[in-house]
Amino acid sequence: MGIVNIDDDLHSQIRRASAVTCRSINAQAAFWIKVGMLCEMSPTLTFQEVLMRELHAAGVEARPLAPGAA
């Protein structure tokens, strides 16, 4: 495990996002890093497709909602 140096503005963005997503600051940063890596490795997939693929691989039965569904 190491230390990642990021600028103060990005750290502030991570802190605010972590409050919205109910993750720790470290968990939010790790999530963004992992998703960024996955998106770079699969440039033809959308963000939602990347997440759906990862959820499926983890055994989660997730289906997107139909437009307008809540």
Secondary structure, 3 states (H helix, E strand, C coil): CCCCCCCHHHHHHHHHHHHHHCCCHHHHHHHHHHHHHHHHHCCCCCHHHHHHHHHHHCCCCCCCCCCCCC
